[in-house]
Amino acid sequence: MKPSTLDIKIEKAKNSKISQVDFNNLAFGSIFSDHMLVCDYKNGAWESPKIVPYGPITLQPSAKIFHYGQSIFEGMKAYKDVDGAMWLFRPIDNHKRFNISASRMAMPEIPESHFMEGLKALLKLDEKWIPEIDGSAMYIRPFMFASGEGFHASPADEYKFIIALAPSGAYFSGSVKVLIEEKYSRSANGGVGYAKTGGNYAGQFHPTQLAKLKGYQQVVWTDDHTHENIEEAGAMNIFVRIGDTLITGPTSDRILDGITRKSILQIAEANAIKTEVRTLTVTEIVEAAKNGTLKEMFGAGTAAVVSPISAFGYKGEDYDLPEIENGYADLMKKTITDIQYNRAADNYGWRYGIDI
């Protein structure tokens, strides 16, 4: 990366909130550090980022975010190793995907310098907020939304880019029971399913609530046309192990190009695990569950890394998965987290150090 030429102005918080935080009992994404990075897009260009105390944002009621939903975000984490050094995991991939989302939503792309140098400056300022308890990390939420005004249905002329930090414990632990969706869809061909835009997630809430009323924790999404092809698990990419083969669906304009997903595929290749990136049908999974070849199902994403699935429901019937020690899910999670926390060699070039 080229040396930064940005002039990032910093306004420090008068009083830190860190003494009020119980770092031994951190919920996910509900406690926020002292500062945030803010950058405005006006007159066709990005201004210099600034770091200010974390606090409310003032917007006009006519701001287009409220009316036409131009908003995107990313999910990242910062980690500390046992020596107190700070690390990120594949942050350049997050920046690239952020701009893919921006382009799809007719929003201006953010320069790498603003994204990366701004993030590094913010993390250095609030580095004491990064939890050092195993399994905890600093969750990083870069996001952008339309701040320009107007009721006319068109892209905004002004945008606001923000990075906020949330020291967090584990996203959730244990395995989950999921319901394969037969009616609702997460996304459609030609849509915005591959973009990390807020509306994708808002549209998931109602079907997920219905699934929870039936005793499931999450929904497995199927394609919008036939509801026969497996696509994602909640807000995560999904992997299925049939026999000794690890299968996941191909990315498309319906499926997010997950960074954890890509990492798992590389780890599988390095460990001589057979993988297939192809369309996976509900019928295939049900048949594998019935004949005993379905060994594992798990979600993959930044927040939880790997989330094992213990059972799935389909057409009124539940199918339990076997309990497997040292399965593929365990291997993937351990390999990724060992790299993230600098506990193992990084043979892939994924770990990104930040000098404190």
NORHUUR-V997137 format. One record per residue. PSI is psi in radians with two decimals (NA if undefined). Layout:
BEGIN
<<PSI> <PSI>>
END
This chain:
BEGIN
<<2.43> <2.61> <2.51> <2.39> <0.18> <2.50> <1.61> <1.88> <2.42> <2.16> <1.90> <2.57> <2.45> <-0.65> <2.23> <2.55> <0.01> <-0.53> <-0.27> <-0.02> <2.29> <1.71> <-0.18> <-0.20> <1.17> <2.11> <2.86> <2.16> <0.56> <-0.16> <2.41> <2.53> <-3.12> <-0.41> <2.84> <2.71> <2.38> <2.41> <2.30> <2.50> <1.99> <2.61> <0.64> <0.26> <2.69> <2.33> <3.04> <2.45> <2.75> <2.63> <2.22> <2.89> <2.46> <2.29> <-3.08> <2.75> <2.37> <2.21> <2.66> <2.61> <-0.40> <0.06> <2.34> <-0.31> <-0.60> <-0.33> <-0.60> <0.07> <0.45> <1.69> <2.47> <2.84> <2.96> <2.84> <2.19> <3.01> <2.62> <2.48> <2.68> <2.40> <-3.07> <-0.34> <0.06> <0.11> <2.63> <2.42> <2.59> <2.91> <1.92> <0.82> <-0.52> <-0.58> <-0.66> <-0.74> <-0.77> <-0.75> <-0.60> <-0.76> <-0.51> <-0.75> <-0.74> <-0.80> <-0.75> <-0.54> <0.27> <0.75> <2.72> <2.43> <2.56> <2.30> <2.61> <-0.64> <-0.77> <-0.75> <-0.96> <-0.82> <-0.64> <-0.76> <-0.78> <-0.73> <-0.69> <-0.77> <-0.65> <-0.68> <-0.69> <0.50> <-0.44> <-0.27> <-0.19> <2.04> <2.56> <0.15> <2.39> <2.30> <-0.30> <2.81> <3.02> <1.93> <2.34> <2.23> <1.62> <2.35> <2.76> <2.50> <2.83> <1.98> <-0.24> <2.67> <2.77> <2.51> <-0.12> <2.45> <1.57> <2.84> <2.60> <2.87> <-0.05> <2.52> <2.74> <2.23> <2.28> <2.52> <2.13> <2.66> <2.41> <1.79> <2.26> <2.60> <-2.90> <2.48> <-0.92> <2.77> <2.83> <3.13> <2.87> <2.72> <2.24> <2.74> <2.20> <2.13> <2.32> <-0.19> <-0.94> <2.74> <2.55> <-0.64> <3.02> <2.82> <2.35> <0.03> <-2.61> <0.40> <-0.51> <-0.14> <2.51> <1.32> <2.54> <-0.65> <-0.53> <-0.70> <-0.64> <-0.68> <-0.29> <-0.37> <-0.80> <-0.89> <-0.61> <-0.67> <-0.71> <-0.70> <-0.70> <-0.60> <-0.40> <0.01> <0.20> <2.69> <-0.40> <2.94> <2.43> <2.10> <2.49> <2.95> <2.71> <-0.33> <-0.93> <-0.32> <0.54> <-0.41> <2.25> <2.34> <-1.04> <2.92> <1.84> <-2.17> <0.40> <2.73> <2.76> <2.46> <2.49> <2.30> <2.01> <2.06> <-2.18> <0.25> <2.28> <2.15> <2.41> <2.68> <2.72> <2.59> <2.68> <-2.97> <0.02> <-0.36> <2.33> <2.39> <1.43> <2.42> <-0.68> <-0.68> <-0.86> <-0.66> <-0.74> <-0.71> <-0.66> <-0.71> <-0.72> <-0.78> <-0.75> <-0.41> <0.28> <0.57> <2.22> <2.25> <2.67> <2.18> <1.77> <2.97> <2.30> <2.18> <2.72> <-0.74> <-0.73> <-0.71> <-0.77> <-0.77> <-0.68> <-0.64> <-0.68> <-0.64> <0.05> <0.12> <-0.16> <1.92> <-0.71> <2.60> <2.41> <2.63> <2.72> <2.21> <3.01> <-0.82> <-0.92> <-0.20> <-1.27> <2.29> <1.80> <2.55> <2.19> <-0.42> <2.74> <2.66> <2.50> <2.22> <0.77> <0.07> <2.45> <2.53> <2.06> <2.49> <2.62> <2.65> <2.06> <2.18> <2.46> <0.78> <-3.07> <-0.67> <-0.77> <-0.76> <-0.80> <-0.78> <-0.78> <-0.76> <-0.80> <-0.82> <-0.56> <-0.64> <-0.77> <-0.71> <0.20> <0.68> <-0.15> <2.83> <2.48> <1.72> <0.06> <-0.16> <0.55> <-0.51> <2.39> <1.94> <2.56> <2.13> <2.30> <NA>>
END
